[in-house]
């Protein structure tokens, strides 16, 4: 395993998918304030077709593991922040905390032409959590943590067949019903994935 493969990537190398009006980066951190009514969703149930959320991502061709710490005050319906693997407006995977049913929930959405959605109760402090996305071949694995040590599996899924080429991966945030969610992303790290992305930390 070449642990230095992604070591030269810096935050300044990342680019926006839907740049927000307010954001800034330092050497190691990204801070974002969401624009009004931003989201990613394709069709299912609501018949919404939105491709307006904010992703600050870097293009990666090969397998990777992307880890980040996310801090935000989620308090309005569908407030969300986390990570995203983005191929195009019809093929992507996003995961993180999303405010739903009166509380911040751990959430993931896979879109392959149409979106699915899964949520669960987050047993920890949703104002600060860690998220990890790994891509290995045509499979993605998503895990989350409250302390950056013990990781819980959120999702293991196939990536869309038409999306096996390069992807954009990076921090994501959206506010479908408002504007002004302030999110801090830190401890950003890109590495070569473990041999067993499902069972390793």
matplotlib code that plots the C-alpha trace (Angstrom):
import matplotlib.pyplot as plt

x = [0.0, 1.4, 0.5, 2.0, -0.1, -2.4, -0.1, 0.5, -3.2, -4.1, -7.4, -6.4, -6.5, -10.2, -12.9, -16.5, -19.6, -22.0, -19.8, -21.5, -21.4, -19.6, -16.7, -13.1, -10.2, -7.1, -4.2, -6.3, -9.9, -12.9, -15.7, -18.9, -22.2, -25.0, -26.9, -30.7, -32.6, -29.7, -30.0, -29.2, -32.1, -33.5, -37.2, -38.1, -41.4, -41.1, -40.5, -37.9, -34.9, -32.2, -28.5, -27.7, -25.9, -22.3, -19.5, -15.8, -14.2, -11.1, -11.1, -9.8, -9.4, -8.3, -9.4, -9.4, -10.5, -11.6, -12.0, -13.3, -14.5, -17.8, -19.1, -22.5, -25.7, -28.3, -31.7, -33.9, -35.6, -33.2, -30.1, -27.3, -23.5, -21.0, -19.2, -20.1, -18.9, -20.1, -20.0, -22.7, -26.1, -27.7, -25.0, -23.7, -23.5, -23.8, -23.8, -23.6, -26.0, -29.4, -32.0, -35.3, -38.3, -37.2, -33.7, -30.3, -30.1, -27.2, -28.2, -27.1, -28.5, -27.3, -28.5, -28.4, -30.8, -33.2, -32.4, -32.9, -32.7, -31.8, -31.6, -30.9, -30.6, -27.2, -25.9, -23.5, -23.0, -24.3, -22.6, -19.2, -18.7, -16.4, -17.2, -15.3, -16.0, -14.0, -14.1, -12.7, -13.4, -17.2, -18.0, -18.3, -18.2, -19.4, -18.6, -19.1, -17.5, -18.0, -14.3, -12.3, -11.3, -14.4, -16.1, -19.6, -20.7, -23.4, -23.5, -21.9, -23.2, -22.4, -21.5, -23.5, -22.1, -21.8, -19.8, -16.7, -14.4, -13.0, -15.2, -15.2, -15.1, -15.2, -17.2, -20.8, -23.5, -27.1, -30.1, -33.2, -35.5, -33.4, -29.9, -27.2, -26.1, -22.4, -20.3, -16.7, -14.8, -11.4, -9.1, -9.4, -7.4, -7.2, -5.4, -5.3, -8.1, -7.4, -7.5, -10.8, -12.7, -15.7, -14.1, -11.0, -10.8]
y = [0.0, 3.4, 5.5, 8.7, 8.4, 11.3, 13.2, 16.0, 16.9, 20.2, 21.9, 24.5, 21.8, 21.2, 22.8, 23.6, 21.9, 24.8, 27.3, 29.0, 32.8, 32.5, 30.1, 30.1, 27.7, 27.6, 25.1, 22.3, 23.5, 24.5, 26.7, 27.0, 28.9, 27.4, 29.3, 29.4, 26.1, 23.9, 20.2, 17.0, 14.7, 12.9, 12.1, 9.5, 10.1, 13.9, 14.3, 16.9, 17.2, 19.2, 19.5, 22.7, 21.5, 22.5, 20.1, 21.1, 18.1, 16.8, 14.5, 11.0, 8.2, 5.4, 3.8, 6.0, 6.5, 10.1, 11.0, 14.3, 15.9, 17.8, 20.5, 22.2, 23.2, 21.2, 22.5, 23.0, 20.3, 18.7, 20.6, 18.3, 18.0, 15.3, 13.8, 13.1, 11.0, 12.8, 11.5, 13.6, 15.0, 11.5, 9.4, 10.2, 9.1, 11.5, 10.7, 12.6, 14.2, 15.3, 17.0, 15.0, 14.2, 16.8, 15.6, 15.2, 11.7, 9.8, 9.6, 8.4, 8.7, 6.8, 8.1, 6.0, 7.9, 8.0, 8.6, 6.3, 7.5, 5.8, 7.3, 6.2, 7.7, 9.1, 8.0, 10.8, 14.5, 15.4, 18.8, 17.2, 13.8, 12.0, 10.5, 8.2, 7.2, 4.5, 3.5, 0.2, -0.8, -0.5, -0.6, 2.2, 1.9, 4.6, 4.7, 7.2, 7.9, 10.1, 10.0, 9.2, 5.8, 3.5, 3.4, 2.2, 1.0, 3.1, 1.8, -0.7, -0.3, -0.8, 2.3, 2.9, 0.9, 4.0, 5.7, 3.6, 6.3, 9.3, 10.9, 14.1, 13.4, 15.9, 17.8, 18.4, 20.6, 21.6, 23.4, 22.6, 24.8, 27.7, 29.3, 30.0, 26.7, 27.2, 24.1, 23.5, 20.6, 19.7, 16.7, 16.1, 13.1, 11.1, 7.7, 4.5, 2.2, -0.8, -4.2, -4.8, -1.6, -3.3, -4.6, -2.5, 0.9]
z = [0.0, -1.0, 2.0, 0.3, -2.9, -2.0, 0.4, -2.1, -2.4, -0.7, 0.0, -2.6, -5.2, -4.6, -6.8, -6.2, -7.5, -6.9, -5.2, -2.2, -1.7, 1.7, 2.3, 3.2, 3.5, 5.6, 5.3, 6.9, 7.3, 5.2, 6.4, 4.4, 4.9, 2.7, 0.1, 0.0, -0.8, -1.9, -2.2, -4.1, -4.9, -7.9, -8.1, -5.7, -3.8, -3.8, -7.5, -6.8, -9.1, -7.4, -8.2, -6.3, -3.1, -2.3, -2.8, -2.4, -4.1, -5.8, -8.8, -8.1, -10.6, -8.4, -5.1, -2.0, 1.6, 2.4, 6.1, 7.6, 10.8, 10.4, 12.8, 12.5, 14.3, 12.5, 13.5, 10.5, 8.3, 5.9, 7.0, 6.0, 5.9, 5.3, 2.3, -1.3, -4.2, -7.3, -10.9, -12.5, -11.6, -11.9, -10.2, -6.8, -3.1, -0.2, 3.6, 6.9, 9.4, 8.1, 10.3, 9.9, 12.1, 14.7, 15.3, 13.6, 12.0, 10.4, 6.7, 3.3, -0.2, -3.3, -6.6, -9.8, -12.0, -8.9, -5.3, -2.3, 1.3, 4.6, 8.1, 11.6, 15.1, 15.7, 19.1, 19.9, 19.5, 16.0, 16.2, 15.8, 14.1, 11.8, 8.4, 6.1, 2.5, 0.8, -2.9, -4.0, -7.5, -8.1, -4.4, -1.8, 2.0, 4.4, 8.1, 10.9, 14.2, 17.3, 18.3, 15.1, 16.7, 16.8, 13.4, 12.6, 9.2, 7.7, 4.2, 1.8, -1.8, -5.4, -7.4, -10.6, -13.5, -15.7, -13.0, -12.8, -14.1, -12.2, -9.5, -7.5, -3.7, -0.9, 1.8, 1.1, 2.7, 1.7, 3.2, 1.1, 3.2, 4.2, 3.9, 6.4, 7.9, 8.9, 8.6, 9.5, 7.9, 9.4, 9.8, 6.1, 5.0, 1.8, 1.8, -0.1, 1.2, 3.4, 1.9, 3.7, 3.7, 5.4, 8.5, 9.1, 10.9]

ax = plt.figure().add_subplot(projection="3d")
ax.plot(x, y, z, "-o")
ax.set_aspect("equal")
plt.show()
